């Protein structure tokens, strides 16, 4: 199985062997600007997910099983506790 690095190297070799002209300075500048924007978008998305995870679980820490799985675990605990409290309230109402 080829790694991402292997695929990038293969693509670079293919481009180097092609007859395509090298990118112009404007194309390089545009590509660099795109790369910076993509990096900023990626970092912002990571920060947003971290904030959502912290809001969902009530503290700032890394995920135990994964962000989605931690929120599912929290919801499951909440539902179990809600069921226990509902049964307790029903029993108290029967007395």
TORNUDO-393641 format. One line per field, with one value per atom (N, C-alpha, C, O): residue number from 1; x, y, z; residue in three letters; atom name. Coordinates in Angstrom, 3 decimals. Layout:
residues N
num = c(NUM	...)
x = c(X	...)
y = c(Y	...)
z = c(Z	...)
residuo = c(ALA	...)
atomo = c(CA	...)
This chain:
residues 95
num = c(1	1	1	1	2	2	2	2	3	3	3	3	4	4	4	4	5	5	5	5	6	6	6	6	7	7	7	7	8	8	8	8	9	9	9	9	10	10	10	10	11	11	11	11	12	12	12	12	13	13	13	13	14	14	14	14	15	15	15	15	16	16	16	16	17	17	17	17	18	18	18	18	19	19	19	19	20	20	20	20	21	21	21	21	22	22	22	22	23	23	23	23	24	24	24	24	25	25	25	25	26	26	26	26	27	27	27	27	28	28	28	28	29	29	29	29	30	30	30	30	31	31	31	31	32	32	32	32	33	33	33	33	34	34	34	34	35	35	35	35	36	36	36	36	37	37	37	37	38	38	38	38	39	39	39	39	40	40	40	40	41	41	41	41	42	42	42	42	43	43	43	43	44	44	44	44	45	45	45	45	46	46	46	46	47	47	47	47	48	48	48	48	49	49	49	49	50	50	50	50	51	51	51	51	52	52	52	52	53	53	53	53	54	54	54	54	55	55	55	55	56	56	56	56	57	57	57	57	58	58	58	58	59	59	59	59	60	60	60	60	61	61	61	61	62	62	62	62	63	63	63	63	64	64	64	64	65	65	65	65	66	66	66	66	67	67	67	67	68	68	68	68	69	69	69	69	70	70	70	70	71	71	71	71	72	72	72	72	73	73	73	73	74	74	74	74	75	75	75	75	76	76	76	76	77	77	77	77	78	78	78	78	79	79	79	79	80	80	80	80	81	81	81	81	82	82	82	82	83	83	83	83	84	84	84	84	85	85	85	85	86	86	86	86	87	87	87	87	88	88	88	88	89	89	89	89	90	90	90	90	91	91	91	91	92	92	92	92	93	93	93	93	94	94	94	94	95	95	95	95)
x = c(0.846	0.000	0.893	1.805	0.607	1.406	0.968	-0.222	1.954	1.660	1.407	1.652	0.925	0.686	2.003	2.047	3.066	4.387	4.800	5.300	4.589	4.934	4.150	4.699	2.868	2.039	2.512	2.516	2.911	3.396	4.704	4.900	5.597	6.873	6.635	7.250	5.740	5.438	4.862	5.226	3.970	3.377	4.438	4.423	5.349	6.417	7.330	7.732	7.658	8.498	7.788	8.401	6.501	5.712	5.694	5.858	5.495	5.492	6.870	6.974	7.929	9.284	9.616	10.358	9.074	9.354	8.458	8.709	7.432	6.495	7.050	8.034	6.403	6.796	6.077	6.205	5.339	4.584	5.560	6.586	5.247	6.129	6.070	5.055	7.128	7.101	6.061	5.729	5.557	4.551	5.155	6.328	4.329	4.780	4.857	4.298	5.541	5.588	4.188	3.941	3.277	1.907	1.206	0.491	1.424	0.823	1.388	0.655	2.687	3.302	2.749	2.433	2.635	2.102	0.671	0.284	-0.117	-1.504	-1.577	-2.399	-0.705	-0.689	-0.281	-0.849	0.703	1.124	0.004	-0.217	-0.708	-1.835	-2.933	-3.512	-3.212	-4.205	-3.783	-4.594	-2.511	-2.016	-2.149	-2.544	-1.825	-1.959	-3.425	-3.750	-4.304	-5.733	-6.247	-6.994	-5.843	-6.268	-5.748	-6.452	-4.517	-3.946	-4.745	-5.073	-5.054	-5.829	-7.224	-7.723	-7.856	-9.173	-9.103	-9.984	-8.060	-7.879	-7.712	-8.345	-6.860	-6.628	-7.908	-8.231	-8.636	-9.897	-10.908	-11.625	-10.971	-11.891	-11.498	-12.362	-10.211	-9.748	-10.104	-10.560	-9.892	-10.224	-11.721	-12.131	-12.536	-13.986	-14.420	-15.238	-13.875	-14.225	-13.778	-14.502	-12.611	-12.130	-13.061	-13.359	-13.515	-14.445	-15.788	-16.374	-16.271	-17.533	-17.390	-18.300	-16.264	-16.022	-15.995	-16.608	-15.293	-15.230	-16.613	-16.960	-17.404	-18.755	-19.639	-20.475	-19.463	-20.304	-19.976	-20.875	-18.688	-18.317	-18.042	-17.865	-18.003	-17.872	-16.455	-16.262	-15.472	-14.091	-13.200	-13.565	-12.021	-11.062	-10.087	-9.313	-10.138	-9.218	-9.332	-10.272	-8.381	-8.428	-9.505	-9.908	-9.973	-11.005	-10.458	-9.278	-11.326	-10.938	-10.993	-9.999	-12.161	-12.322	-12.365	-12.008	-12.779	-12.970	-14.009	-14.813	-14.007	-14.914	-16.368	-17.119	-16.769	-18.164	-18.510	-19.588	-17.595	-17.844	-17.957	-18.781	-17.139	-17.239	-18.603	-19.200	-19.096	-20.418	-21.503	-22.464	-21.365	-22.325	-22.316	-23.375	-21.127	-21.022	-21.711	-22.427	-21.490	-22.118	-23.637	-24.343	-24.133	-25.586	-26.142	-27.214	-25.430	-25.881	-25.949	-26.904	-24.931	-24.958	-26.135	-26.808	-26.380	-27.499	-28.827	-29.680	-29.002	-30.251	-30.443	-31.550	-29.354	-29.466	-29.869	-30.744	-29.251	-29.582	-31.017	-31.723	-31.447	-32.829	-33.819	-34.846	-33.513	-34.382	-34.434	-35.505	-33.290	-33.244	-34.065	-34.832	-33.916	-34.677	-36.174	-36.991	-36.536	-37.955	-38.555	-39.665	-37.840	-38.350	-38.469	-39.428	-37.496	-37.537	-38.738	-39.431	-38.966	-40.107	-41.427	-42.369	-41.490	-42.696	-42.941	-44.073	-41.891	-42.034	-42.453	-43.299	-41.876	-42.244	-43.692	-44.369	-44.163	-45.542	-46.523	-47.689	-46.051	-46.915	-47.119	-48.131	-46.191	-46.297	-47.388	-47.583)
y = c(-1.187	0.000	1.253	1.390	2.133	3.350	4.373	4.589	4.989	6.032	7.349	7.476	8.302	9.634	10.214	10.828	10.011	10.503	9.877	10.567	8.564	7.875	8.442	8.620	8.721	9.279	10.674	11.012	11.484	12.834	12.766	13.512	11.874	11.722	11.264	11.780	10.293	9.800	10.912	11.039	11.715	12.823	13.863	14.407	14.143	15.107	14.606	15.380	13.320	12.747	12.806	13.087	12.539	12.580	13.997	14.198	14.969	16.362	16.783	17.503	16.339	16.692	16.106	16.711	14.944	14.288	14.787	14.481	15.538	15.976	17.173	17.793	17.470	18.612	19.894	20.928	19.824	20.993	22.093	21.805	23.333	24.430	24.592	24.262	25.087	25.310	26.381	27.212	26.360	27.372	28.772	28.972	29.712	31.112	31.632	31.021	32.749	33.338	33.645	33.493	34.075	34.346	33.068	33.055	31.982	30.697	30.196	29.663	30.370	29.966	30.793	30.254	32.091	32.968	32.588	32.568	32.284	31.878	30.557	30.392	29.618	28.318	28.469	27.818	29.329	29.566	30.205	29.836	31.166	31.811	30.790	30.786	29.923	28.862	27.950	27.606	27.559	26.663	27.313	26.652	28.586	29.292	29.371	29.193	29.642	29.717	28.358	28.275	27.282	25.938	25.586	24.966	25.984	25.724	26.465	25.890	27.737	28.530	27.933	27.877	27.487	26.862	25.578	25.309	24.788	23.532	23.810	23.161	24.771	25.110	25.632	25.262	26.479	27.007	25.885	25.892	24.930	23.800	22.955	22.522	22.721	21.948	22.670	22.047	23.991	24.762	24.722	24.619	24.801	24.746	23.397	23.339	22.322	20.988	20.846	20.264	21.359	21.294	22.067	21.604	23.232	24.016	23.303	23.309	22.691	21.958	20.760	20.469	20.070	18.920	19.374	18.742	20.458	20.980	21.394	21.147	22.022	22.424	21.216	21.244	20.163	18.975	18.193	17.674	18.106	17.283	18.101	17.537	19.418	20.281	20.537	21.090	20.158	20.432	20.412	19.881	21.008	21.033	19.879	19.871	18.923	17.783	17.085	17.320	16.236	15.479	14.427	14.023	13.982	12.947	11.622	11.309	10.865	9.556	8.539	7.876	8.419	7.472	8.199	7.624	9.411	10.219	11.265	11.066	12.363	13.461	13.007	13.222	12.396	11.967	10.896	10.921	9.959	8.870	9.398	8.907	10.395	10.974	11.618	11.478	12.322	12.954	11.877	12.021	10.803	9.689	9.081	8.779	8.898	8.350	9.256	8.786	10.548	11.513	11.453	11.487	11.366	11.270	9.976	9.982	8.882	7.601	7.670	7.181	8.280	8.418	9.288	8.989	10.367	11.252	10.502	10.619	9.733	8.997	7.949	7.778	7.240	6.255	6.931	6.433	8.043	8.768	9.285	9.250	9.756	10.228	9.095	9.300	7.903	6.748	6.375	6.084	6.384	6.069	7.078	6.699	8.342	9.374	9.261	9.479	8.925	8.768	7.610	7.730	6.477	5.338	5.694	5.308	6.426	6.835	7.743	7.614	8.658	9.568	8.798	9.111	7.784	6.967	6.224	6.171	5.653	4.918	5.837	5.472	7.032	7.976	8.427	8.711	8.494	8.867	7.766	8.043	6.504	5.373	5.268	4.723	5.772	5.643	6.480	6.462)
z = c(0.000	0.000	0.000	0.816	-0.916	-1.022	0.011	0.242	0.617	1.597	0.876	-0.324	1.612	1.046	0.529	-0.537	1.295	0.888	-0.441	-1.330	-0.573	-1.822	-3.009	-4.096	-2.790	-3.860	-4.262	-5.446	-3.281	-3.571	-4.348	-5.307	-3.936	-4.646	-6.080	-7.013	-6.252	-7.597	-8.462	-9.631	-7.899	-8.656	-9.006	-10.109	-8.090	-8.351	-9.462	-10.331	-9.441	-10.513	-11.859	-12.889	-11.834	-13.072	-13.640	-14.844	-12.765	-13.228	-13.732	-14.725	-13.052	-13.467	-14.833	-15.606	-15.128	-16.410	-17.532	-18.697	-17.214	-18.253	-19.015	-18.613	-20.104	-20.922	-20.496	-21.152	-19.421	-18.974	-18.546	-17.930	-18.867	-18.447	-16.929	-16.315	-16.325	-14.875	-14.539	-15.384	-13.327	-12.959	-12.967	-12.652	-13.331	-13.357	-11.922	-11.011	-11.720	-10.369	-9.824	-8.628	-10.699	-10.253	-9.807	-8.805	-10.573	-10.204	-8.873	-8.041	-8.684	-7.413	-6.255	-5.195	-6.460	-5.415	-5.076	-3.907	-6.111	-5.901	-5.139	-4.237	-5.514	-4.839	-3.377	-2.500	-3.117	-1.731	-0.920	0.233	-1.520	-0.829	-0.532	0.554	-1.515	-1.303	-0.160	0.700	-0.154	0.896	2.271	3.231	2.372	3.654	4.089	5.263	3.113	3.436	3.902	4.876	3.199	3.591	4.986	5.782	5.267	6.590	7.669	8.707	7.420	8.378	8.566	9.690	7.483	7.574	8.392	9.209	8.174	8.911	10.406	11.238	10.737	12.144	12.779	13.907	12.078	12.609	12.835	13.836	11.920	12.078	13.285	14.046	13.463	14.626	15.925	16.884	15.949	17.139	17.420	18.577	16.381	16.557	17.122	18.040	16.579	17.078	18.532	19.340	18.876	20.260	21.195	22.296	20.763	21.582	21.742	22.825	20.662	20.726	21.664	22.441	21.596	22.465	23.918	24.779	24.195	25.561	26.055	27.210	25.184	25.580	25.846	26.750	25.072	25.219	26.484	27.146	26.822	27.976	29.224	30.304	29.095	30.261	30.731	31.814	29.960	30.349	29.113	28.064	29.271	28.181	28.393	29.350	27.501	27.520	26.183	25.422	25.907	24.673	24.745	25.835	23.609	23.599	24.145	23.985	24.782	25.305	24.172	23.875	23.541	22.424	21.100	20.072	21.099	19.895	20.235	21.145	19.527	19.853	19.790	20.742	18.710	18.554	19.581	20.174	19.788	20.727	22.155	22.926	22.522	23.864	24.076	25.144	23.065	23.185	23.252	24.008	22.476	22.559	23.958	24.508	24.538	25.891	26.900	27.784	26.759	27.658	27.540	28.547	26.324	26.103	26.697	27.302	26.530	27.077	28.603	29.206	29.228	30.697	31.128	32.114	30.381	30.697	30.592	31.472	29.513	29.332	30.427	30.939	30.789	31.878	33.178	33.886	33.499	34.721	34.670	35.677	33.522	33.377	33.632	34.280	33.126	33.353	34.829	35.361	35.485	36.919	37.701	38.586	37.392	38.091	37.804	38.698	36.578	36.243	37.020	37.539	37.113	37.887	39.362	40.029	39.857	41.278	41.535	42.544	40.605	40.764	40.700	41.428	39.820	39.735	41.042	41.523	41.619	42.877	43.992	44.807	44.048	45.096	44.932	45.921	43.711	43.448	43.838	44.119	43.856	44.203	45.705	46.146	46.501	47.954	48.554	49.769)
residuo = c(UNK	UNK	UNK	UNK	UNK	UNK	UNK	UNK	UNK	UNK	UNK	UNK	UNK	UNK	UNK	UNK	UNK	UNK	UNK	UNK	UNK	UNK	UNK	UNK	UNK	UNK	UNK	UNK	UNK	UNK	UNK	UNK	UNK	UNK	UNK	UNK	UNK	UNK	UNK	UNK	UNK	UNK	UNK	UNK	UNK	UNK	UNK	UNK	UNK	UNK	UNK	UNK	UNK	UNK	UNK	UNK	UNK	UNK	UNK	UNK	UNK	UNK	UNK	UNK	UNK	UNK	UNK	UNK	UNK	UNK	UNK	UNK	UNK	UNK	UNK	UNK	UNK	UNK	UNK	UNK	UNK	UNK	UNK	UNK	UNK	UNK	UNK	UNK	UNK	UNK	UNK	UNK	UNK	UNK	UNK	UNK	UNK	UNK	UNK	UNK	UNK	UNK	UNK	UNK	UNK	UNK	UNK	UNK	UNK	UNK	UNK	UNK	UNK	UNK	UNK	UNK	UNK	UNK	UNK	UNK	UNK	UNK	UNK	UNK	UNK	UNK	UNK	UNK	UNK	UNK	UNK	UNK	UNK	UNK	UNK	UNK	UNK	UNK	UNK	UNK	UNK	UNK	UNK	UNK	UNK	UNK	UNK	UNK	UNK	UNK	UNK	UNK	UNK	UNK	UNK	UNK	UNK	UNK	UNK	UNK	UNK	UNK	UNK	UNK	UNK	UNK	UNK	UNK	UNK	UNK	UNK	UNK	UNK	UNK	UNK	UNK	UNK	UNK	UNK	UNK	UNK	UNK	UNK	UNK	UNK	UNK	UNK	UNK	UNK	UNK	UNK	UNK	UNK	UNK	UNK	UNK	UNK	UNK	UNK	UNK	UNK	UNK	UNK	UNK	UNK	UNK	UNK	UNK	UNK	UNK	UNK	UNK	UNK	UNK	UNK	UNK	UNK	UNK	UNK	UNK	UNK	UNK	UNK	UNK	UNK	UNK	UNK	UNK	UNK	UNK	UNK	UNK	UNK	UNK	UNK	UNK	UNK	UNK	UNK	UNK	UNK	UNK	UNK	UNK	UNK	UNK	UNK	UNK	UNK	UNK	UNK	UNK	UNK	UNK	UNK	UNK	UNK	UNK	UNK	UNK	UNK	UNK	UNK	UNK	UNK	UNK	UNK	UNK	UNK	UNK	UNK	UNK	UNK	UNK	UNK	UNK	UNK	UNK	UNK	UNK	UNK	UNK	UNK	UNK	UNK	UNK	UNK	UNK	UNK	UNK	UNK	UNK	UNK	UNK	UNK	UNK	UNK	UNK	UNK	UNK	UNK	UNK	UNK	UNK	UNK	UNK	UNK	UNK	UNK	UNK	UNK	UNK	UNK	UNK	UNK	UNK	UNK	UNK	UNK	UNK	UNK	UNK	UNK	UNK	UNK	UNK	UNK	UNK	UNK	UNK	UNK	UNK	UNK	UNK	UNK	UNK	UNK	UNK	UNK	UNK	UNK	UNK	UNK	UNK	UNK	UNK	UNK	UNK	UNK	UNK	UNK	UNK	UNK	UNK	UNK	UNK	UNK	UNK	UNK	UNK	UNK	UNK	UNK	UNK	UNK	UNK	UNK	UNK	UNK	UNK	UNK	UNK	UNK	UNK	UNK	UNK	UNK	UNK	UNK	UNK)
atomo = c(N	CA	C	O	N	CA	C	O	N	CA	C	O	N	CA	C	O	N	CA	C	O	N	CA	C	O	N	CA	C	O	N	CA	C	O	N	CA	C	O	N	CA	C	O	N	CA	C	O	N	CA	C	O	N	CA	C	O	N	CA	C	O	N	CA	C	O	N	CA	C	O	N	CA	C	O	N	CA	C	O	N	CA	C	O	N	CA	C	O	N	CA	C	O	N	CA	C	O	N	CA	C	O	N	CA	C	O	N	CA	C	O	N	CA	C	O	N	CA	C	O	N	CA	C	O	N	CA	C	O	N	CA	C	O	N	CA	C	O	N	CA	C	O	N	CA	C	O	N	CA	C	O	N	CA	C	O	N	CA	C	O	N	CA	C	O	N	CA	C	O	N	CA	C	O	N	CA	C	O	N	CA	C	O	N	CA	C	O	N	CA	C	O	N	CA	C	O	N	CA	C	O	N	CA	C	O	N	CA	C	O	N	CA	C	O	N	CA	C	O	N	CA	C	O	N	CA	C	O	N	CA	C	O	N	CA	C	O	N	CA	C	O	N	CA	C	O	N	CA	C	O	N	CA	C	O	N	CA	C	O	N	CA	C	O	N	CA	C	O	N	CA	C	O	N	CA	C	O	N	CA	C	O	N	CA	C	O	N	CA	C	O	N	CA	C	O	N	CA	C	O	N	CA	C	O	N	CA	C	O	N	CA	C	O	N	CA	C	O	N	CA	C	O	N	CA	C	O	N	CA	C	O	N	CA	C	O	N	CA	C	O	N	CA	C	O	N	CA	C	O	N	CA	C	O	N	CA	C	O	N	CA	C	O	N	CA	C	O	N	CA	C	O	N	CA	C	O	N	CA	C	O	N	CA	C	O	N	CA	C	O	N	CA	C	O	N	CA	C	O	N	CA	C	O	N	CA	C	O	N	CA	C	O	N	CA	C	O	N	CA	C	O	N	CA	C	O)
